[in-house]
């Protein structure tokens, strides 16, 4: 997995001139713990507390999942991860870019690598949960084609929680995933895509 993640980065150079390398890391590795702690501090600042979703580090170990670290000059600048949500569907977690590297395209680079690796692992869709106090994240995901899906997990009924998803690759639009039983749960309202209800 780390080889494909690194090749996805392809020697990408950020607009500020820093070269970026993506590499897989264990969720409980020192660099991942440092980045996840930074994510949690961001949540405390924006929401008044850390993310309360249960996370098992083993869920992010290849081939069942992936935790990516973005580095430039040996400095960790960001991270992103996916884990299996349901058969054929992954959940994106812990998308984070350090303040010194924001607005340089790093989050898009991480998302490109996550989506490509999930598709290469045979998954057909991706879901994620963010919040209304992260408008930059919502904008990023919507630009990438994510649309509303049914809520799930600890924040399913939380005010301000935002649940988004999209098909990976050339999957059929509409009800394909619903017919195949890939996404379950209760309907989340008229704005929700039918394949995600």
N, C-alpha and C positions, 0 to 999 in steps of 0.2 A: 504493500500500500504506500509506503513512504516514497518509493521510486516514482509511482505515478503522480503522487502529490507534488514531488519536486519537479517533475517534468512539466506539470501543469503550470507551475510558476514560470518556467521557460526563461529564466534569467531576466525577468521583468524588472524594468527600472522605473521607479516612481518619478513623478514630475520634479521632485526635489533632488534627483540624481542618485538616490540610494537604490542599490540593487536588492531585490527581495527574493528570498528563498522560502518555500513552504515545505514543512516536514511534519510527518506524523509523530505524535508523542503520546505517551500514556496519560490518561486523565489524572492519574495520581503522581505523575512525574513532577519534579521541582518546578520546571518552567510552566507546566500546565497549572499547578497549584497557584503560582504567582499570578498568572493571567486570570484564572477564575476568581481569585481574591479581588483583582482589579474590577472585574465584572460586577462582583457583589457590592463593592464600594459604590459603583455607579448606580446600582439599584437602590442602595440606601439613600444616596443623594436625591434620586428622582422620585422614589416611592416611599421612603421612610423605613425601609427594611429590606433584607436580602430575599432572593428568590427562595420560595419554600418548596418548590418541586423536588421530589425525591430523585436523586441521581446516584446510580450505581456505576462506579468507574469502569467495571467490566463491560458495561453496555457500549462503551466507546472503543473497545478493542477490535481491531480488524480480525476477521472480515465482517463481523456483525455491526461494526460502527467505525467511527474515525474521529480523532481529535487532531486538528491541524494547528500548527504554530507558524506564524509569519515572522520572519526575521530579516533584519537588514544590518549588515556589519556586526553580526553576532548578537544584536540586541532584539529581544522579542517585542514586536510591535502590535501583535494582535493574535486572535485565535477564532476558531469556529469548529463546530462539531456536529455530527449526526449520530443518531441511534435508531434502531428499529422501533417503529411506533405500532405497526400492524403488518401482517403479511403484505409485502410489496410496497410498503409506505415507510418512509423514514421521517424522523422529527429533527429539525435543526435546533441546536442549542448553543449557547455561549458565544454568539457572534460579538466580537469586541475588537475595537481598534483603539490604541493608546492615543491620548489627546495630541501628542506630537506628530502623529501620522494620519490624522483625519483629513478628509476631503482630498485624498490623493489616489483614490481608487482601490485602496487595499481591501475594503469590505467586499467590493465586487469581485476582486481576485479570489478572496477566500470563498465566496459563494459559488463562483465558477467551479472551483476545485471540489467543493462539497457536492454540488449537483452532479458533476461528471463522475465522481467516485461512487456516489449512490446509484447512478444509472449503470455504471460498469459492474456494480455488485448485483444487478438484476432488479433493482427497485424501480417502480413506475410512477411514484408520486412522493411529494414532500409536504410536510405541514410544519407550522411553527406557531409559537405563542410569543407575543410581545405586548407592549402596553401603550396606552394613549399618551404617555409622557415621554415617548421616544419617537417623535415625529420623523427624525432623520432615518431611523430604522424602517418605519412604515413606508416612507417614500422610497427607500432602496428596494424593499420587497415588491412594492407595487410596480416600480419601473421594470422589475424582473419578471412581471407577469403573475405575481401572487394575487389571489382573490380570497374573499372571506370564506371560511369553512366553519363547521360546527365546533363549539368549544369542547375542550377535553381537560382532564387532569384537575389539579388542585384549584386552578383559576377558571374553570369552566363557567361559573356563574358570577365571576367577579366584575364589578363595574370597572370600566376602563381597560379590561383585558381585550386584546385583539388577536384573533386566530386567523391565519392565512395559510394557503396551500396552493400547489400547482402540480400539473402533470410534468413528468420528466420525459425528455426525448420527443419522439413522434407519436405519443399515445393519443388515442381518440379523444376529442373534446366531449363534453356532455356526461352522460350517465355511465360510461364504461367502468369506472372504478366502483360505483355504487352497485351496478349489476354483478360485478365480480366479487363483491363483498369486501373490497379492500379497505374501505373506510366505513366505520359504523358510527353509532351515536345518534342523538336526537337532532332533528332539524334546528338550525340556528337562525331562521328567519328568511325573508324574501331575498335579501342580498346575497345569500349563500349560494355557491355553485351547486347544482344538483348532484354532481359527482362526489361532493364532500359531505353530504348530509347523513 
